[in-house]
Every structure is written in C-alpha cells, then in structure tokens.
C-alpha cells in the first residue's frame, strides 16, 4: 500500500494536460462549459488563456503548474469543504491544498453553483 507521501508525489507528477479534460468533462456532463472551467482556473491561478494553453501543450505536471502559477487568488483561503474525503481547509501541505482547491471549485461548478459564489465574490 502506498504511503501518504507517495500518494502526494503521485498527484504532483500527474500531467495537468491529462487532468484538464476530466475537469471539462465533469462540468459539461452537468451542463456547464469549458469556458467556465477556464474562468475558474484563471481566477485561482492567475494564468491567462495563453498560459493555460502553454501548460496543456507542454504537458506540465501538477506540481509545476501550481508552482509556476502567477498568483494564487487571495480569496482562495475562503474555499472550504470536503473533496476526495479531506477538508480542503485542513490540508497542511500547501501545494496539495492548491490542487484540492481546484478540485473543489470544479466540483462546485458541476453541482450547479453560481459562478459568483464559486469565485468567492
């Protein structure tokens, strides 16, 4: 059985380009759009369209994607709740917390939450 550290490293080494289509599919399955997924990513990370496309094309891993993010939104700390069995606000590892922030926001989008609430406006 993998240790917690091994599981964390596995997530960090996953290709963002490999995960991104799953975010889009999850949203679209619930009637939301790729544009909304992108808006969430821009808000959380500070990337613009070109930056996002570059990371997808380069098959950047999750660790690099979040480490290179221009600016994690100051309101990201307002993202709370459970994702993947963990309370987001209680995740101690800062990089893993950022990964789970994005997971949580995409989950909220798929559940039909209004964009202004998702983006903590």
DSSP file (Angstrom, degrees, kcal/mol; ACC not computed):
  #  RESIDUE AA STRUCTURE BP1 BP2  ACC     N-H-->O    O-->H-N    N-H-->O    O-->H-N    TCO  KAPPA ALPHA  PHI   PSI    X-CA   Y-CA   Z-CA
    1    1 A X              0   0    0      0, 0.0     2,-0.1     0, 0.0     0, 0.0   0.000 360.0 360.0 360.0 138.1    0.0    0.0    0.0
    2    2 A X        -     0   0    0      1,-0.1     2,-0.1     2,-0.1     0, 0.0  -0.391 360.0-123.3 -72.0 145.1    1.3    3.5   -0.9
    3    3 A X     >  -     0   0    0     -2,-0.1     4,-2.3     1,-0.1     5,-0.2  -0.349  27.4-104.6 -79.8 168.1    2.3    5.9    1.8
    4    4 A X  H  > S+     0   0    0      1,-0.2     4,-2.4     2,-0.2     5,-0.2   0.913 123.5  51.0 -58.9 -43.7    0.8    9.3    2.2
    5    5 A X  H  > S+     0   0    0      1,-0.2     4,-2.4     2,-0.2    -1,-0.2   0.881 109.4  50.2 -62.6 -39.3    4.0   10.9    0.8
    6    6 A X  H  > S+     0   0    0      2,-0.2     4,-2.1     1,-0.2    -1,-0.2   0.894 110.3  49.9 -66.6 -39.6    3.9    8.5   -2.2
    7    7 A X  H  X S+     0   0    0     -4,-2.3     4,-2.0     2,-0.2    -2,-0.2   0.905 110.5  50.2 -64.9 -41.3    0.3    9.4   -2.9
    8    8 A X  H  X S+     0   0    0     -4,-2.4     4,-2.4     1,-0.2    -2,-0.2   0.933 111.3  48.3 -61.5 -46.4    1.1   13.1   -2.7
    9    9 A X  H  X S+     0   0    0     -4,-2.4     4,-1.9     1,-0.2    -1,-0.2   0.864 107.7  55.9 -63.7 -35.3    4.0   12.7   -5.1
   10   10 A X  H  X S+     0   0    0     -4,-2.1     4,-0.6     2,-0.2    -1,-0.2   0.919 109.4  46.1 -62.2 -43.9    1.8   10.7   -7.5
   11   11 A X  H >< S+     0   0    0     -4,-2.0     3,-1.1     1,-0.2    51,-0.4   0.921 111.1  52.5 -64.2 -44.0   -0.6   13.6   -7.6
   12   12 A X  H 3< S+     0   0    0     -4,-2.4    51,-2.4     1,-0.2    52,-0.3   0.834 109.3  49.4 -62.4 -32.8    2.1   16.2   -8.1
   13   13 A X  H 3< S+     0   0    0     -4,-1.9    -1,-0.2    48,-0.2    -2,-0.2   0.523  84.5 112.2 -87.8  -6.0    3.6   14.2  -11.1
   14   14 A X  S << S-     0   0    0     -3,-1.1    48,-2.5    -4,-0.6     2,-0.3  -0.411  78.2-108.2 -64.9 143.0    0.3   13.8  -12.9
   15   15 A X  B >>  -A   61   0A   0     46,-0.2     4,-1.4     1,-0.2     3,-0.5  -0.578  14.5-146.7 -73.4 128.8    0.1   15.8  -16.1
   16   16 A X  H 3> S+     0   0    0     44,-3.5     4,-3.0    -2,-0.3     3,-0.4   0.898 103.2  58.0 -60.3 -38.0   -2.2   18.8  -15.9
   17   17 A X  H 3> S+     0   0    0     43,-0.5     4,-0.7    38,-0.3    -1,-0.2   0.789 105.5  50.7 -61.9 -27.6   -3.0   18.2  -19.6
   18   18 A X  H <4 S+     0   0    0     -3,-0.5     4,-0.3     2,-0.1    -1,-0.2   0.789 115.5  40.6 -78.7 -29.4   -4.2   14.7  -18.5
   19   19 A X  H >X S+     0   0    0     -4,-1.4     4,-1.6    -3,-0.4     3,-1.1   0.831 100.2  72.6 -86.9 -36.7   -6.4   16.0  -15.7
   20   20 A X  H 3X S+     0   0    0     -4,-3.0     4,-2.3     1,-0.3     3,-0.2   0.869  93.1  53.5 -51.1 -47.8   -7.8   19.1  -17.5
   21   21 A X  H 3X S+     0   0    0     -4,-0.7     4,-2.7     1,-0.2    -1,-0.3   0.833 106.7  54.3 -60.2 -29.0  -10.1   17.1  -19.9
   22   22 A X  H <> S+     0   0    0     -3,-1.1     4,-2.5    -4,-0.3    -1,-0.2   0.889 107.0  50.2 -70.1 -38.8  -11.6   15.4  -16.9
   23   23 A X  H  X S+     0   0    0     -4,-1.6     4,-2.0    -3,-0.2    -2,-0.2   0.943 114.1  45.3 -60.5 -47.0  -12.4   18.8  -15.3
   24   24 A X  H  X S+     0   0    0     -4,-2.3     4,-3.1     1,-0.2     5,-0.2   0.923 113.2  49.4 -63.8 -45.6  -14.1   19.8  -18.6
   25   25 A X  H  X S+     0   0    0     -4,-2.7     4,-2.4     1,-0.2    -1,-0.2   0.902 109.7  51.7 -62.1 -41.5  -16.0   16.6  -19.0
   26   26 A X  H  X S+     0   0    0     -4,-2.5     4,-0.6     2,-0.2    -1,-0.2   0.913 114.5  43.4 -61.7 -42.4  -17.3   16.7  -15.4
   27   27 A X  H ><>S+     0   0    0     -4,-2.0     5,-2.6     1,-0.2     3,-1.0   0.937 114.5  48.4 -68.0 -47.5  -18.5   20.2  -16.0
   28   28 A X  H ><5S+     0   0    0     -4,-3.1     3,-1.9     1,-0.3    -2,-0.2   0.841 102.8  62.0 -65.4 -33.3  -20.0   19.6  -19.4
   29   29 A X  H 3<5S+     0   0    0     -4,-2.4    -1,-0.3     1,-0.3    -2,-0.2   0.783 107.8  45.9 -61.5 -25.5  -21.8   16.4  -18.1
   30   30 A X  T <<5S-     0   0    0     -3,-1.0    -1,-0.3    -4,-0.6    -2,-0.2   0.166 128.6 -96.0-104.4  16.4  -23.7   18.7  -15.8
   31   31 A X  T < 5S+     0   0    0     -3,-1.9    -3,-0.2     1,-0.3     2,-0.1   0.606  86.0 122.5  84.7  10.9  -24.5   21.4  -18.4
   32   32 A X      < -     0   0    0     -5,-2.6    -1,-0.3    -6,-0.1     2,-0.3  -0.443  54.5-115.6 -98.1 178.4  -21.6   23.7  -17.7
   33   33 A X     >  -     0   0    0     -2,-0.1     4,-1.7     1,-0.1     3,-0.2  -0.747  14.7-121.2-121.0 161.2  -18.9   24.8  -20.2
   34   34 A X  H  > S+     0   0    0     -2,-0.3     4,-2.9     1,-0.2     5,-0.2   0.866 115.0  60.8 -61.3 -36.6  -15.2   24.6  -20.8
   35   35 A X  H  > S+     0   0    0      1,-0.2     4,-2.4     2,-0.2    -1,-0.2   0.879 103.8  49.3 -59.7 -37.7  -15.2   28.4  -20.7
   36   36 A X  H  > S+     0   0    0      2,-0.2     4,-2.1     1,-0.2    -1,-0.2   0.898 109.8  50.6 -68.9 -39.8  -16.4   28.3  -17.1
   37   37 A X  H  X S+     0   0    0     -4,-1.7     4,-2.2     2,-0.2    -2,-0.2   0.941 112.2  48.0 -59.5 -47.1  -13.7   25.7  -16.2
   38   38 A X  H  X S+     0   0    0     -4,-2.9     4,-3.0     1,-0.2     5,-0.2   0.905 108.1  54.5 -61.5 -42.5  -11.1   28.0  -17.7
   39   39 A X  H  X S+     0   0    0     -4,-2.4     4,-2.5     1,-0.2    -1,-0.2   0.900 108.5  49.3 -58.9 -41.2  -12.5   31.0  -15.8
   40   40 A X  H  X S+     0   0    0     -4,-2.1     4,-2.7     2,-0.2     5,-0.2   0.925 111.6  48.4 -63.3 -44.6  -12.1   29.1  -12.6
   41   41 A X  H  X S+     0   0    0     -4,-2.2     4,-2.6     2,-0.2     6,-0.5   0.921 112.1  48.9 -62.9 -43.9   -8.6   28.2  -13.4
   42   42 A X  H  X S+     0   0    0     -4,-3.0     4,-2.4     1,-0.2    -2,-0.2   0.930 113.3  47.8 -60.3 -45.4   -7.7   31.8  -14.4
   43   43 A X  H  < S+     0   0    0     -4,-2.5    30,-0.3    -5,-0.2    -2,-0.2   0.935 116.9  41.1 -61.8 -48.3   -9.3   33.1  -11.1
   44   44 A X  H  < S+     0   0    0     -4,-2.7    29,-2.0    -5,-0.2    -2,-0.2   0.904 129.1  25.2 -68.5 -42.7   -7.5   30.5   -8.9
   45   45 A X  H  < S-     0   0    0     -4,-2.6    26,-2.5    -5,-0.2    -3,-0.2   0.685  93.1-123.8-102.0 -21.1   -4.1   30.6  -10.5
   46   46 A X     <  +     0   0    0     -4,-2.4    -4,-0.2    -5,-0.4    -3,-0.1   0.443  62.6 141.2  85.8  -1.0   -3.7   33.9  -12.2
   47   47 A X        -     0   0    0     -6,-0.5    -1,-0.3    24,-0.1     2,-0.2  -0.368  40.6-146.1 -68.0 154.6   -3.0   32.3  -15.6
   48   48 A X     >  -     0   0    0     -3,-0.1     4,-2.5    -2,-0.0     5,-0.2  -0.545  38.4 -85.0-106.4-177.5   -4.4   33.8  -18.7
   49   49 A X  H  > S+     0   0    0      1,-0.2     4,-2.6     2,-0.2     5,-0.2   0.901 129.0  48.4 -57.4 -43.9   -5.6   31.9  -21.8
   50   50 A X  H  > S+     0   0    0      1,-0.2     4,-2.4     2,-0.2    -1,-0.2   0.905 111.5  49.8 -65.1 -41.1   -2.1   31.7  -23.3
   51   51 A X  H  > S+     0   0    0      2,-0.2     4,-2.1     1,-0.2    -1,-0.2   0.908 112.2  47.4 -63.8 -42.3   -0.5   30.5  -20.1
   52   52 A X  H  X S+     0   0    0     -4,-2.5     4,-2.1     2,-0.2    -2,-0.2   0.941 112.8  48.4 -63.9 -47.6   -3.1   27.8  -19.6
   53   53 A X  H  X S+     0   0    0     -4,-2.6     4,-2.8    -5,-0.2    -2,-0.2   0.880 109.6  54.0 -60.8 -38.4   -2.8   26.6  -23.2
   54   54 A X  H  X S+     0   0    0     -4,-2.4     4,-2.6     1,-0.2    -1,-0.2   0.928 109.0  47.3 -62.7 -45.4    1.0   26.6  -22.9
   55   55 A X  H  <>S+     0   0    0     -4,-2.1     5,-2.1     2,-0.2     4,-0.5   0.870 113.4  48.6 -65.7 -35.7    0.9   24.3  -19.8
   56   56 A X  H ><5S+     0   0    0     -4,-2.1     3,-0.9     2,-0.2    -2,-0.2   0.939 113.7  46.3 -67.5 -46.2   -1.6   22.0  -21.5
   57   57 A X  H 3<5S+     0   0    0     -4,-2.8    -2,-0.2     1,-0.2    -1,-0.2   0.872 113.9  48.4 -63.3 -37.4    0.6   21.8  -24.7
   58   58 A X  T 3<5S-     0   0    0     -4,-2.6    -1,-0.2    -5,-0.2    -2,-0.2   0.524 105.5-129.8 -80.6  -5.3    3.8   21.3  -22.6
   59   59 A X  T < 5 -     0   0    0     -3,-0.9    -3,-0.2    -4,-0.5    -4,-0.1   0.894  36.2-167.2  54.4  42.4    2.1   18.5  -20.6
   60   60 A X      < -     0   0    0     -5,-2.1   -44,-3.5    -6,-0.2   -43,-0.5  -0.264  18.5-116.1 -58.2 141.3    3.2   20.3  -17.4
   61   61 A X  B  >  -A   15   0A   0    -46,-0.3     4,-2.7   -45,-0.1   -46,-0.2  -0.390  26.8-107.3 -76.8 163.8    2.9   18.2  -14.2
   62   62 A X  H  > S+     0   0    0    -48,-2.5     4,-2.3   -51,-0.4     5,-0.3   0.873 118.1  55.8 -59.7 -39.6    0.6   19.4  -11.5
   63   63 A X  H  > S+     0   0    0    -51,-2.4     4,-2.5     1,-0.2    -1,-0.2   0.946 112.3  41.1 -59.5 -49.1    3.4   20.5   -9.2
   64   64 A X  H  > S+     0   0    0    -52,-0.3     4,-2.8     2,-0.2    -2,-0.2   0.902 111.0  58.0 -66.5 -41.4    4.9   22.7  -11.9
   65   65 A X  H  < S+     0   0    0     -4,-2.7     4,-0.3     1,-0.2    -1,-0.2   0.923 116.0  34.3 -54.8 -47.2    1.5   24.1  -12.9
   66   66 A X  H >< S+     0   0    0     -4,-2.3     3,-0.5     2,-0.2    -1,-0.2   0.842 116.6  53.7 -80.8 -33.3    0.8   25.3   -9.4
   67   67 A X  H 3< S+     0   0    0     -4,-2.5    -2,-0.2    -5,-0.3    -3,-0.2   0.887 113.6  43.7 -66.1 -38.1    4.3   26.3   -8.5
   68   68 A X  T 3< S+     0   0    0     -4,-2.8    -1,-0.2    -5,-0.2    -2,-0.2   0.474  82.9 129.8 -85.4  -3.0    4.6   28.5  -11.7
   69   69 A X    <   -     0   0    0     -3,-0.5     3,-0.2    -4,-0.3   -23,-0.1  -0.273  62.7-132.2 -56.2 132.6    1.1   30.0  -11.2
   70   70 A X  S    S-     0   0    0      1,-0.2     2,-0.3   -25,-0.0   -24,-0.2   0.898  81.7 -16.0 -55.0 -43.8    1.4   33.8  -11.5
   71   71 A X        -     0   0    0    -26,-2.5     2,-0.4     2,-0.0    -1,-0.2  -0.805  58.9-133.4-165.8 121.1   -0.7   34.3   -8.3
   72   72 A X        -     0   0    0     -2,-0.3   -27,-0.2    -3,-0.2   -28,-0.1  -0.632  50.3 -98.4 -72.1 131.3   -3.0   32.1   -6.3
   73   73 A X    >   -     0   0    0    -29,-2.0     3,-2.2    -2,-0.4     4,-0.3  -0.201  22.8-129.9 -56.7 136.2   -6.1   34.3   -5.7
   74   74 A X  G >  S+     0   0    0      1,-0.3     3,-0.6     2,-0.1    -1,-0.1   0.776 108.3  56.3 -58.5 -26.4   -6.1   35.9   -2.3
   75   75 A X  G >  S+     0   0    0      1,-0.2     3,-2.2     2,-0.1    -1,-0.3   0.410  75.9  99.1 -86.3   3.6   -9.6   34.6   -1.7
   76   76 A X  G X  S+     0   0    0     -3,-2.2     3,-2.2     1,-0.3    -1,-0.2   0.837  72.1  66.5 -58.2 -31.6   -8.6   31.0   -2.2
   77   77 A X  G <  S+     0   0    0     -3,-0.6    -1,-0.3    -4,-0.3    -2,-0.1   0.660  88.7  67.5 -65.7 -12.7   -8.4   30.6    1.5
   78   78 A X  G <  S+     0   0    0     -3,-2.2     2,-0.6     2,-0.1    -1,-0.3   0.519  74.9 104.6 -82.2  -5.4  -12.2   31.0    1.6
   79   79 A X    <   +     0   0    0     -3,-2.2     2,-0.3    -4,-0.2    26,-0.0  -0.678  50.6 160.6 -78.7 117.7  -12.6   27.7   -0.3
   80   80 A X        +     0   0    0     -2,-0.6     2,-0.2     8,-0.1    -2,-0.1  -0.868  14.2  72.7-134.0 166.3  -13.8   25.2    2.3
   81   81 A X  S    S-     0   0    0     -2,-0.3     7,-3.1     2,-0.0     2,-0.4  -0.652  75.7 -49.6 121.5-176.2  -15.5   21.9    2.4
   82   82 A X  E     +B   87   0B   0      5,-0.2     2,-0.3    -2,-0.2     5,-0.2  -0.807  46.6 166.0-103.1 132.8  -14.8   18.2    1.6
   83   83 A X  E >  S-B   86   0B   0      3,-2.6     3,-1.9    -2,-0.4    21,-0.1  -0.981  73.9  -3.1-142.5 133.0  -13.1   16.9   -1.5
   84   84 A X  T 3  S-     0   0    0     -2,-0.3     3,-0.1     1,-0.3    -1,-0.0   0.816 131.2 -57.4  55.6  32.1  -11.7   13.4   -2.0
   85   85 A X  T 3  S+     0   0    0      1,-0.2     2,-0.4     0, 0.0    -1,-0.3   0.524 118.0 103.2  81.6   5.4  -12.5   12.7    1.6
   86   86 A X  E <  S-B   83   0B   0     -3,-1.9    -3,-2.6    14,-0.0     2,-0.6  -0.942  75.4-119.4-123.0 143.0  -10.5   15.6    3.0
   87   87 A X  E >   -B   82   0B   0     -2,-0.4     3,-1.6    -5,-0.2     4,-0.5  -0.715  25.6-144.7 -75.9 119.9  -11.5   19.0    4.4
   88   88 A X  G >  S+     0   0    0     -7,-3.1     3,-1.5    -2,-0.6    -1,-0.2   0.889  96.3  54.7 -55.0 -44.5   -9.7   21.4    2.0
   89   89 A X  G 3  S+     0   0    0     -8,-0.3    -1,-0.3     1,-0.3    -9,-0.1   0.629 106.4  53.2 -69.2 -12.2   -9.0   24.0    4.7
   90   90 A X  G <  S+     0   0    0     -3,-1.6     2,-0.5     7,-0.0    -1,-0.3   0.432  75.2 115.8-102.1  -0.6   -7.3   21.3    6.9
   91   91 A X    <   -     0   0    0     -3,-1.5     6,-0.1    -4,-0.5    -3,-0.0  -0.589  48.1-165.3 -72.3 119.7   -4.8   20.1    4.2
   92   92 A X        +     0   0    0     -2,-0.5     2,-0.5     4,-0.1    -1,-0.2   0.869  64.6  84.8 -78.3 -38.1   -1.4   21.0    5.6
   93   93 A X  S  > S-     0   0    0      1,-0.2     4,-2.3     2,-0.1     5,-0.2  -0.546  72.0-149.6 -69.2 113.6    0.7   20.6    2.5
   94   94 A X  H  > S+     0   0    0     -2,-0.5     4,-1.8     1,-0.2    -1,-0.2   0.862  92.7  47.8 -57.3 -41.3    0.4   23.9    0.7
   95   95 A X  H  > S+     0   0    0      1,-0.2     4,-2.0     2,-0.2    -1,-0.2   0.916 112.2  48.8 -68.4 -42.0    0.8   22.6   -2.8
   96   96 A X  H  > S+     0   0    0      1,-0.2     4,-2.5     2,-0.2    -1,-0.2   0.877 107.6  56.5 -64.3 -36.0   -1.7   19.7   -2.2
   97   97 A X  H  X S+     0   0    0     -4,-2.3     4,-2.1     1,-0.2    -1,-0.2   0.908 106.7  49.8 -61.4 -40.9   -4.2   22.3   -0.8
   98   98 A X  H  X S+     0   0    0     -4,-1.8     4,-1.9     2,-0.2    -2,-0.2   0.911 110.0  50.3 -64.0 -42.4   -3.9   24.3   -4.1
   99   99 A X  H  X S+     0   0    0     -4,-2.0     4,-2.0     1,-0.2    -2,-0.2   0.931 113.2  45.9 -59.8 -45.6   -4.6   21.1   -6.1
  100  100 A X  H  X S+     0   0    0     -4,-2.5     4,-2.7     2,-0.2    -1,-0.2   0.799 104.4  62.1 -71.6 -28.6   -7.6   20.3   -4.0
  101  101 A X  H  X S+     0   0    0     -4,-2.1     4,-2.5     2,-0.2    -1,-0.2   0.952 107.3  45.0 -56.8 -47.9   -8.9   24.0   -4.2
  102  102 A X  H  X S+     0   0    0     -4,-1.9     4,-2.4     1,-0.2     5,-0.2   0.922 112.0  51.4 -64.2 -43.2   -9.2   23.5   -7.9
  103  103 A X  H  X S+     0   0    0     -4,-2.0     4,-2.2     1,-0.2    -1,-0.2   0.924 111.6  48.3 -56.0 -44.8  -10.8   20.1   -7.5
  104  104 A X  H  X S+     0   0    0     -4,-2.7     4,-2.4     2,-0.2    -2,-0.2   0.903 110.4  50.2 -65.3 -43.1  -13.3   21.7   -5.1
  105  105 A X  H  X S+     0   0    0     -4,-2.5     4,-2.2     2,-0.2    -1,-0.2   0.906 111.6  47.8 -64.0 -41.4  -14.1   24.6   -7.4
  106  106 A X  H  X S+     0   0    0     -4,-2.4     4,-2.5     2,-0.2    -1,-0.2   0.887 110.8  52.8 -65.7 -38.1  -14.7   22.2  -10.4
  107  107 A X  H  X S+     0   0    0     -4,-2.2     4,-1.5    -5,-0.2    -2,-0.2   0.915 108.7  49.2 -61.7 -43.5  -16.9   20.1   -8.1
  108  108 A X  H  <>S+     0   0    0     -4,-2.4     5,-2.2     2,-0.2    -2,-0.2   0.895 110.1  51.8 -63.6 -39.8  -19.0   23.2   -7.1
  109  109 A X  H ><5S+     0   0    0     -4,-2.2     3,-1.7     1,-0.2    -2,-0.2   0.938 109.6  49.0 -60.2 -47.4  -19.3   24.1  -10.8
  110  110 A X  H 3<5S+     0   0    0     -4,-2.5    -1,-0.2     1,-0.3    -2,-0.2   0.766 105.4  58.8 -65.4 -25.5  -20.6   20.6  -11.6
  111  111 A X  T 3<5S-     0   0    0     -4,-1.5    -1,-0.3    -5,-0.2    -2,-0.2   0.424 121.5-106.6 -85.3   2.4  -23.1   20.8   -8.8
  112  112 A X  T < 5 +     0   0    0     -3,-1.7    -3,-0.2     1,-0.2    -2,-0.1   0.585  61.0 160.5  90.2  10.1  -24.6   23.9  -10.3
  113  113 A X      < -     0   0    0     -5,-2.2    -1,-0.2     1,-0.1     2,-0.1  -0.354  47.8-100.7 -65.4 146.2  -23.3   26.6   -8.0
  114  114 A X    >>  -     0   0    0      1,-0.1     4,-2.4     4,-0.0     3,-0.8  -0.394  26.3-122.2 -68.2 143.7  -23.4   30.2   -9.4
  115  115 A X  H 3> S+     0   0    0      1,-0.3     4,-2.9     2,-0.2     5,-0.1   0.870 110.5  57.9 -57.1 -40.0  -20.1   31.5  -10.7
  116  116 A X  H 34>S+     0   0    0      1,-0.2     5,-2.8     2,-0.2    -1,-0.3   0.848 110.5  44.3 -62.6 -30.8  -20.0   34.5   -8.3
  117  117 A X  H X45S+     0   0    0     -3,-0.8     3,-1.5     3,-0.2    -1,-0.2   0.901 112.4  51.2 -76.3 -41.8  -20.2   32.0   -5.4
  118  118 A X  H 3<5S+     0   0    0     -4,-2.4    -2,-0.2     1,-0.3    -3,-0.2   0.911 111.4  48.2 -59.3 -42.2  -17.6   29.7   -6.8
  119  119 A X  T 3<5S-     0   0    0     -4,-2.9    -1,-0.3    -5,-0.2    -2,-0.2   0.272 112.3-122.4 -86.6  12.7  -15.3   32.6   -7.3
  120  120 A X  T < 5       0   0    0     -3,-1.5    -3,-0.2    -5,-0.1    -2,-0.1   0.878 360.0 360.0  52.3  47.7  -15.9   33.8   -3.8
  121  121 A X      <       0   0    0     -5,-2.8    -4,-0.1    -6,-0.1    -1,-0.1   0.438 360.0 360.0 -89.1 360.0  -17.1   37.3   -4.9
